[in-house]
Amino acid sequence: MKLTIFDKENWKEIATTLSRNKTRTFLTGFGIFWGVAMLTLLMGGASGGGGLLRRNFAGFATNSGAIIPNPTTIPYAGYQKGRVWSLNISDVEILRESFPAMKAIIPTYQKWDSNFKRGKYSYTGQVIGAGPDYTDIVTPKYYSGRFINDADESQERRVAAIGKNVASQLFPGDPSPLGKYIDVNGISYSVIGVIGDSSEMKLNGSMDEAVIIPASTFRRSNGYGDKVDYIMLVAKGNNDLGEQIEKMKRMIYRRHSIHPNDNGAIWDINIAEQFKQVETLFTGIDILALFIGLSTLLAGIIGIGNIMWVIVKERTQEIGIRRAIGAKPKDIIVQVLSEGAALTIIAGLAGMIFAVLILGVMQHINNPPDAVSVAQFQMTFSEAVGILATFTVLGILAGLIPSIKAMRIKPIEAINSK
């Protein structure tokens, strides 16, 4: 007697065996179907959810932050509480010399509720004074033209990179405002680029609604002298930005005669710490999703084992007859294992297709055309194959003990059993 996994008659017999008790086969198959579907949905959902949250940081330097001066909260060195003070260019230069662990220390300027005009068109937004190193913090989305460069900064040029919303309001129907002029708070600037947000995160407002001019031009136009509104920071590699910020604050406090324990005199933002919290959160979610999915998988596998036990018991006489007419032990094992594998593969594949369809809908809903990045809900082909292969292997293992039991049945005892 020849019985292999490639034997056509073998698979016909498997179909006949599984169809004898349709209710039992359906319930067992549904357990596998649901286990695969849940594991796939949980893994895909966790991946997509992580992508949605990480979208906030897309195009944004994650190891970055800022320090912003605030009125003092503790009297010190003859100064009263509530003293208003400012950062300056000298602070920036000293910080750059003293902190080699920093990739960029960027003086930044900002003026809210600014008026932008071109002929009869107008718009209200913010003006940002920045140098070319501003893109070390956030990468703009370019619609046309360029950003501020070194020559713009050193020569105090009256040029501006404008946000896409500003461009659409001041140049309606004009596909290319490059080289044309706009009025910013009463001063004329030449448009060198149209830019926009590439990140959901907005540390100092939306770039879509801003006009960015060289920092040197901003200081001259607004009479700032060497004053700096705030300083943006980017640390190199894996350097601890929080530790660097604390050291910077102590140095600045000494330079500006601020009490060492005045925690309110500087407001600091640490994007790196927020990003770490997000990563930790989704690591936990991934672990939870995997635990729930594997628990569901285990329940399905136990169901396969149980049905194999029942099938072997019901077919004891049949197995005895097979042994009596020459069936080898391995033939019996292959027969029983094939039934478990067939049920696992069919139900598991159906569960995966069901889950992929749902994940496809979620992918479409959560990724509009104007999204700054794609949140990937769908699983990769290798992940899908891995899940199905895991279920199949475990399904075969679940039927191993019943198949060994079937192999050990003595022909004469099996034939006489009731």
C-alpha positions, 0 to 999 in steps of 0.5 A: 500500500502506497500512501504519500502526501502527493497521493491523489487518493489520499487527499480524496480520503481526507476530504471524505473524512473531514466532511463526515462531521461537518459541524465539528470540522467547521467549528475547528476550522473556524477556530483556526480561521479566527486565530490567523485572522486575529493575529494578522489583524493585531500585527497589521493594526499595531504596525499601522497605528505605530505608523500613524503616530510616527507620522507626527515625526516624519521629516522632523529630527527626532533627536531635537528640541528647543530652549525658550526664555521665560520671565524669572520665577526666583529673585537673584543677584539683585534682580526681582522675580519676574525679570524679562530677559533674552537669549542673544547671539553670544549665547549661541556662539558659546554654546556651539563652542562648548557642546561638541555633542550637538549637531546644530544649535540654531538661533530662531526668530518668529513673529506671529500675526504678520501681514502678507500682501500682494496687490489686492490679495492678503494673508495673515500668518507668521514670519520665521527668521531662520538660516539654512541650518533650520532644515537640520530640524525639520525638512520642508516639503518643496513645491517649487524653488528652494529654501534660505541658503548661506548667501541669503543669510550672510548678505541679509537678502530680502528673499522669502520661502513662503508656505503653500497656503500663503502662496495659494492666497497671494498668488491664486491661479499662479502655478509659479510665484518664484521671482515675484514680490510680496509685502511682509509687514511693509517690506518687499521680499522676493519669493525664492520657494514655495514650501510646506509641512512634511511632518504632522509635528509643528514645533513653532507653527505650521510651515504651510502658513508661514513666510521664512526669511533669512535670520539676519534679515529678520533681525535687521528688519525688526530691530532685534540687534543680537537678541534671539527669540529661542534656540533650536537644538539637534544632538549628534547620534545617540547623545542624550539631548536631555542631559545636554539641555540641562548643561546648557541651561546651567551655562545660560543661567550663569551668563544671565544672572539667573538663580540656578534653581529657577526651573521656570526661567527657561522652557525647554522642549525635548522631542527626543524624549517624546519620541522615546516614549512613543517607541516604548508605547508601541513596543508594548502594544506590539508585545500585547498584540503578539500575546493575544494573537498567539493565545488565539492561535494556541486555542485553534491548535488545541482544537486541531489536536482534539479533533484528531483524537476524535477522528483516530478513535472513530476510525480505530477499526478502519486503521486496524484493517489498513494495518492488516492488509499491509499499511505501514506505520508511516502511512497511518501517520501521514494520513492523520497528519495530512488531515490536520495540515489540510484543515489548518492550511485551508482555514488559515489561508481563509483567515489571512485573506479576510484579515488582509481585506480589512487591513486594506480598508484601514490602509485606504482610510488612514492614508489620504492623498495629502498625508505626509507619510504612509501608515503601513497597515498591510503585512509584508508577504514574508510576514504573511507566509511566516504566520501561515507556516507557523500555524501549519507546523503547529497544526501538524504537531498537534496531530502528531500524538494522535497519529502516533496513537493510531500507528501503535494500534494492533490490527487484531485489537482494532478490528475487534474494537467497538 
